[in-house]
């Protein structure tokens, strides 16, 4: 119980230290899981923020200008982390083709970021998310492709979680909540049909 309280305090402090533009886009119930900054000789750093709902990139510039991009987990198609002998690459592709490339994470940082995203996705996925690993002569690569099973479950129940694997829920209840996800725009028609078929096949 004491450890849990300490973790919450640490995460709250992480959130409080974020630049104002980032705080404005975060939801009240959105948990900040990891914060990375590029430390350079320039005055303004670049930020990579991993939350319970998305990946946020923030590039602060001079004269109050900035670039802020967010990648909700429900919209991500591909996440790739490449670790080489001298360099790393963190790559995200969103539905529609928008890309994010970050070459400044350290080797230990990029693995930690990938693991944090993987765990966050599994918290909002109907089925476990799979990872593809490739080993090279002087490096390795981790790939996470968004499967059909990755569906946002937030705001469906009072606790903010829903699982098609829950044996305690009836088929009718699972179908009803799946329909709610579609009506709320949290899943596509294709995802709806896929999971509807999976639920009916489980009878």
N, C-alpha and C positions, 0 to 999 in steps of 0.2 A: 504494500500500500504506500509506504514511504517512497520507494523507488518510482512508483507510478506518478506520484505528486512531483517528484524532482524532474522527471521527464517532461511533464506538462509545463513546468516552470521554464525549463530550457527552451522548449519550442515556443513559448510565449515571448521569451526574450529575443529569439531569432526573428519573430514576426515584428516586434517593436523596432528592430534595427533596420528594417527594410525601408527603401526610399518611398516617399509619399505616393508617387504614381502607381507603384506596385500595390501598396496598401489599399488604394482606391478601387482596384479591380478584384481584390480578393473577397470572397463571400465570408460572412460572419462565422459560418461553421466550417470554413476551409482550413485545414490543418497544414501548416508549413513543416515539411519533413526534412528538407535539406537546403542549405544556402551555400552557393559557391561564388567566389568573386575572383576576377582576374586582377592581380596586383601588377601594375605597370608604373612606369615613370610618369605617365600622364596623370592628371589630377582626378579624372573621373574613371572609375572602374566599370567593368562589364559584369553583369550578374546572371547567374543561372539558378532559378528557384524551382524546387520540386515540391509540389503540394499533394494533398490527398485527391485532387481533382484534375490537375494538369501540370504541364511544364511551362514555366514563364522565363522568357529571355528579356533582359533589360539592359540597354546600352545608353548610359548617361553621357551627354555631350555638353559642350560649352554653351553659355548664354541661355541656360534653361531648356535647351533642346534635348530630346531623348527618343529612343526607339524602343517600343514595348511590343512584344509578340507573345501570344499564348497559344499553347497546343493542348486542348482538352483531351483526356485519355480516350474519350469516345470518338474523337476525330482523327486519332493517330493511326497511320497505316504501317509505319516501320520505324524502329529504333535500332541504330547500329552503333556499337562502340568498338573502335579499333585501337589496339595497343601495339605500337611498334618499338623498335630499338631506341629511337630518339624522339618519336612524336606520338601523339594520340589524336583521335578524331571522335567526336560525339556528334552523331547525325540523327536528325528526326525528320520524317516526312509526314505531312498531314494530308487528309483527303483533299483533292483539288490540286495537289502537287506542291504546295508551299513547303519549303525546306528550311532547316536550321542546321548550320555547321559550326561547331565550336572546336578549335584546334588547341586550346590553351589549358585544358585540364591535365593535371598530373596523372601518372599511372594509377596511383592509389585512389585518387579522387574519381577517376572515370569508372573504376570498378564499383566504388561505393555509390555513385550516382545511378549506375545501371541497376544495382541491387535494390536501391530505394524505389526506383520506378517499377521494377518487377514486382516488388511486394505491394506497392500501391495499386497496381493493376489487378493483382490477384484479389485484393480486397473488394473490387468492384466488378469482378468477372464471374460469370455463371460457372465456368469451368476453369481449371488451372491453365495459366498461360505458359506456353512452351518457348524454350530458348534454343537457338541453333548456335553451335560453337564451331569455329574454324581455327585450327592451329597452323601457323606458318613457321618457316625456318627462324625468323627473327621477330615473331610477334603472334598475336592472336586476335580473333574477332568474335564479338557476341552480337547476335541478331535476334530481335524480337519483332515478329510480324504480327500485326493485329489479326487474330483469328475471328471467326464468326462468333465464338463464345464470349468475346470481350464485350460486355454490355454494361453501361452505367446503371446502377441500381439506386442512386440517391433519390430521396424524396418520395419513395414508393411506400415505405412504411414509416411509422413513427420513429424507428431506430435508424432509418436511413439505409437499410440493407434488405436485399431480397435474393433468394437463391433457388434456382430451379432444381437443385439437388436435395432440398430439404424434404425429408420423408414425412415430416409432421404436417405438411400442407397437402391439401387435396388437389386433384388434377384441375378441378374447377377454379380453385383459388389461384393456382399457378398460371392458368390461362388468363384469368381476369387481370392479374397483375402484369402479365406480359402485354396485354392489351393496353393497360395504363401507360406502360413505357412507350408504346407506339404513339398513343394519343398525346403524350407530353413531348413528343419529338426527341426522346432520348435514344431511340433506336430507329433504324430504317425499316421499310416494308420488307426488304430482303431478310434482315435479321429477325424480324418478327415471324416470318414464314418458316425460317430455319428452326427457331426455338419452339414454335408451335408444333412442328412436326416431331421434334425430339421429345416433347412432353407427351404427345399422343402415343408415340411409339413405346413409351415407358409403361403404358397401362397393361 
